[in-house]
Amino acid sequence: MSRNRLYILIIIGLVIIAVVHALEIPVDRSVEDINMIYRRLETPTKMWLNGYLGHFFNFKFLGCLNWLIIPIGIYMVFRLKYLDQPWKKALGLSYILSLMLIGVKGYFNSRYQLTFLPLTLTAVVFFLWTLLEGYGGKIRNMIMLFLILLTLVNNTLGVFAHKTTAQGKTISRNGRILDRLTYQLDRIVDKFERLQKLDEIEEKTAYPVIDFIKELPQTDSLFLVNNLPVFYYYTPQKGVYYWCGDDTYYNENGRNFLMKDRSLEQLKSFLKDSLKCNYLLSMPQYNLYDAKFANFVQSYCRPVFMDDAEYVVYHIEDTVGNYSVEAMAKEISRRIKENEKPFHVRADEIEETK
């Protein structure tokens, strides 16, 4: 293959990447399911690119190089007859069948497609290195460096895409770049120090919200845990696993609907009387995945603790109110801006929380 043809193929590849980005980044705000928007699956085109074929074209979560295995693989198989041994054929067939299974059954969550990322990237680099052998070390090194730069550019676009699809943060982290970097470093150091003390101080964990939960009396009162499995890793408290995005909770009877056919008052009574849940562990942006659940949290759930990761512990009240984490979020934002530790707050530190 001549160098001119190689350069043409590189340009075609860049055009394909640009077209995929152009199709993926715009957000269809007419879709009400914010979970689909966040995962960039809200249109049929995105469902194919980021869902069924997400292992190759979900540039936001899996990078922009996986798709190269398609043309390179076809060339290696049909032109260079690379599958010339039984073990290679078995490996290739297993790879294709596994990707088909993940594409059909695991298209909704990119973490399933992520399992094949090391294998695919290794194959892309190996095959490219083999195909470029005749061009000399300088050309090969330049192309590999170009792929690294392309990945960095793609990740930058991914950050922009995340800002257009993710739920807004409750806690403000605005300020000078140096201040934000200092805050992030402080968080890392604080978590490291807490981890170092786990053996010395049994009550402490790497998560302030978990430490707060462990301080609560271990009674018959359960937690409704809104899709935050960290609760089960570190606390002795009992919880009912729930996800408001599809309104399902799990108990000894299996999968059940929580809000279906229940008013907010009935929902409160069912949680407290039947499920014995007096507390809720959630995040403000998670609450928004269902409008009815967000309304319930605002009406019956009084925030008693919040940290800078936006983990919130709510107490489920008996009477209707107008509860909000706004005061807590403002206080944490102030502490972050002024670098005043700790970066979490209890309800009794705030004059008004509702």
HELIX and SHEET records of a PDB file:
HELIX    1   1 ARG A    3  GLU A   24  1                                  22    
HELIX    2   2 ILE A   34  TYR A   38  1                                   5    
HELIX    3   3 PRO A   44  LYS A   46  1                                   3    
HELIX    4   4 MET A   47  TYR A   52  3                                   6    
HELIX    5   5 GLY A   54  PHE A   57  1                                   4    
HELIX    6   6 PHE A   59  LEU A   62  1                                   4    
HELIX    7   7 ASN A   66  LEU A   68  5                                   3    
HELIX    8   8 ILE A   69  ILE A   74  1                                   6    
HELIX    9   9 TYR A   75  ARG A   79  3                                   5    
HELIX   10  10 PRO A   86  LYS A  105  1                                  20    
HELIX   11  11 SER A  110  LEU A  114  1                                   5    
HELIX   12  12 LEU A  117  LEU A  131  1                                  15    
HELIX   13  13 GLU A  133  TYR A  135  5                                   3    
HELIX   14  14 GLY A  137  THR A  165  1                                  29    
HELIX   15  15 ILE A  177  GLN A  196  1                                  20    
HELIX   16  16 PRO A  208  GLU A  215  1                                   8    
HELIX   17  17 VAL A  230  TYR A  234  1                                   5    
HELIX   18  18 LEU A  264  SER A  269  1                                   6    
HELIX   19  19 PHE A  270  SER A  274  3                                   5    
HELIX   20  20 PRO A  284  ASN A  287  1                                   4    
HELIX   21  21 ALA A  291  TYR A  300  1                                  10    
HELIX   22  22 GLU A  326  LYS A  337  1                                  12    
HELIX   23  23 ALA A  347  GLU A  349  5                                   3    
SHEET    1   A 8 GLY A 254  PHE A 257  0                                        
SHEET    2   A 8 THR A 248  ASN A 251 -1                                        
SHEET    3   A 8 GLY A 239  TRP A 243 -1                                        
SHEET    4   A 8 LEU A 222  ASN A 226  1                                        
SHEET    5   A 8 CYS A 277  SER A 282  1                                        
SHEET    6   A 8 VAL A 312  ILE A 316 -1                                        
SHEET    7   A 8 CYS A 301  ASP A 307 -1                                        
SHEET    8   A 8 HIS A 344  ARG A 346 -1                                        
END                                                                             
